[in-house]
Amino acid sequence: MEVDKIKPTWNSFKDAVHAGGGQWMTQVYHYAGAFFAFLASKVGLTPNHLTFLSAITVVLSMGAMLYGMGRGLAWALLVTLLSIISYGLDCADGQLARATKQCSKFGAWLDHVLDAGKIFVVNFSVGWMLISHSEIFQMSFEYAFLAMVVNITGSALYFFAWNYKVMIAGEGLISRLSDETTSNRVRLMKFYHQFTDYGWFPLIFVFLAFPSKFAQLYLAYGCGTFLVFTGYLIISASYMKKLNR
């Protein structure tokens, strides 16, 4: 028997937007993702199509970055736009899957594999650019390498720690285990997370129009996220230990 296809409306996508990550991602990217998911549902794309489109757009953005470095504001804005679109598509695949009841274990696996790959592709590309064109970005090899390492490590720590924590402990770990002390820690981490929300990252590429400023900002962002996510891991470890009590 043929099952009727679910045809969600725009309001069903918009109303399903949920809080997550920092305020920037919640207020901007999740709504952008809802819009992309709605368009995809109209033209017959699947969630996996959006997952691949997000990865392809990342590759295009890095290609534009490497080709257009030192070429001024127009190329910087192009890289920024492609990065924003990629992140919006990354939010859209899950929204489309939930709205159209197309959730699958393969789709979740594919999304996580490509997300992990994008972390390394983006930061390796930026690091290679800084190292190989130090005369443009006015940054020594040592600092350029450090910038790449802290950005990759900070993003990877958060990505894998978050996903495996949810996988092992289930959803709502913090709300189940929080007391007054841990709640204060959670509020502090959420405050810092507003500044290290990955949704801000694409805006860094605007500064490609000012190469030396871009290099400094990329290093500062990497150091900041590395420190905050390391703190996040320490707090998460205390929660995970409570599961065995």
N, C-alpha and C positions, 0 to 999 in steps of 0.2 A: 504494500500500500504506500502510495506516495505521500510524503509529509509536506504540508504547506510550508513554504518558505516564510520566515519571519521578516517583515519589512518595517523596521522601526522608523519612527519619525524623528525629526530634528530635536523635538522636545524630549524625547526619550533618551537621546544621547546627552543633551545639555543637563537634564535633571539627574543623570547618573554620575556626573562629575563628582569625584570625592576628594577630600583633603589628603594630601600626602607629600612628603618632602617639605621643602621650604615654601614660603608664601608665594614666591615668584612662580614656581612650577605649578602650584595649585591654581593660581589665578590666571595664568597665561597659557602654559603648555597643555594643561589638561583640557582647557576649552578649545585650544587649537587642535588637540588630538581628537576631541569630540567632533569637530568640524571635518577633519580629514576622514574620520571613521564614517560619518554620515555620507560624505561624497563617495567613499569606497562602496558603501552599501547600495548606492544608486547605480553604480556602473558594474557591479558584480564582482568586485575584488574581494579576496579572502583575507583574514588576518595575516596569514603567512606572506601574502603578496606585500602587505604593508611593512612587514618585518624586513623583507628583502629590499624594498624601496628605501627604507631608512638606512640600511647598510650601504646601498648604492649611492645615496645622497652624501653620506659621510665621505666615501671615496672621491666623489666629485668635488666636495668642498676642499679636501686635502690637495687634490690635483690643482684646483684653482689657486689655493694658497701658495703652493710651490712654484707654479707658473707665474703668479702675479706679485710675488714678494718684491717690495720696493717700487711698485707701479702706482702707488697712490691710493686715495680714498675709495675710488670706484671698485677696485679689486677687493679691498678690505671689506666693503659692504657686501659684495657678492659672496665672499667666504662666510661672512656672518649670516647672511640670509639662508644659504644652503645648510649651515649648521643648525639654524633655528628650525628649518623645515624638517631636517632629519630627526631632531629631538621631538618635534610634534608628531611625526609619523611613528616614532618609538612609543609614544603614549597612545597612539591611535589603535595599534594592533590589538591590544588587550581590550580596549573599549569596544571595538567591533566584534571581537570574539564573544564578549559577555552579552552584548546587545542582540546578537543574532544566534546565540546558542551554538557557536562553533568552537567552543573551548576544547582543546585536546592536549594530551601530554606531549606529543611531538611539537606542537606549536609553542608550548611553554619552554620546552628544551631548546628549540631553534632560537627563540627570542633571547634566552640567556646566553647561548653560545655566541650569537652575533653581537650582543651587547658587550660581552667580555672582549671580543675581537675589536670592536670599535674603540674601546678604551685604549688598547695598545696601538692601534693604527693611528689615531689622532695624536697621541702624545709622542709616539716614535717619530711621526712625520714632523711635528713641531720641533722636537729635540734635534733631529737630523738637520732641519733647516737652520736652527740657531748655531749648531756646531760647524756646519759646512759653509756658512755665510756670516762668520763672525764680524767681518768688516762692515756689513750692513747693520747688524743688530748690536754691535759694540758690546759684545759679551764674550768673556774668555771661555775656553773649552771647559774648564772646571765648573764654572757657574752654569753654563748651558747644560752640561751633563747632569748636574745636580737638579736643575729645574725639571728635566725630563724624568729623572728617577723619582723625585718626590711626587710629581703629578701622577705617574703611573702607579706608584705604590699606594698613595693615598686613595685614589679612585678604586684600585683593585681591592684594597683592604675593606673599604666600605661595601663595595658591590658583593664580594664573596661572603663577607661576614653577615651582611643583612640577609642574603638569600638562604644561606645555610642555617642561620638562626631561626628563620621562619620555618624552614623545612624540618628542623629538628624539634623545635619547641612549639610550633604552631602559631597561629595568629593571636595577637593580643597578649603576648608574654608580659609586656610592661604593665598593662592594666591589671593582670592577674596577680602580679607579685609586688606591686608598688606599695610602699608605706610612705609616711611623711618625709623621711630622709631621702628615699630614692626618688620620690616625686619632685623634690627640689633639684636633684641631679638631672632628672629628665627635662625639667623646665629650662635649666641652664644649657643643656645640650641642644634643645630645640631653638633656643635663642641664637647660639652660635651657628646652628645649621642654617639659619636664614641667610648668613653671609657665605656659607660654603655650599649652598644648594647648587647642584650641578647645572641647574637651569640658567645660572648666571654665566656659565663658562662660554657659550657661544659669543657673548658680547665682548669677550676679550679680543676677538678677531677684528673688531673695529680699529683697534690700536695697531694693526698691521700697517696702517697709513703712517704710523710714527714708530719705526722699527725698534729703536732703543727703548722706548716706553713699553712696547709690547713685550720685549724680552724681560724687563724688570717686573711687569705685572704678572706674566706667566710664572716667573720664579716665586713671587710673593703669594700668588694664588695656590701654587703647589705646596709651599711650606705651610700655609694656613690650613688647607684641607688635610694635609698629613697629620698635623698636630691635633686637629679636632677629631679626625676619624680614629686616631690612636686613643684619644680619650673615650670615644664612643665604644671602642673595643674593650677597654678596661671596665666600663660600666656594664657592657653586655656580658662580660665574663662573670660579674657578680650575680647577674640575673640567672645565667645558665647554671651556676653552682646551686642555686636554690631549687632547681628542678629535681635534684637528687635527694632533697630533704624530705 
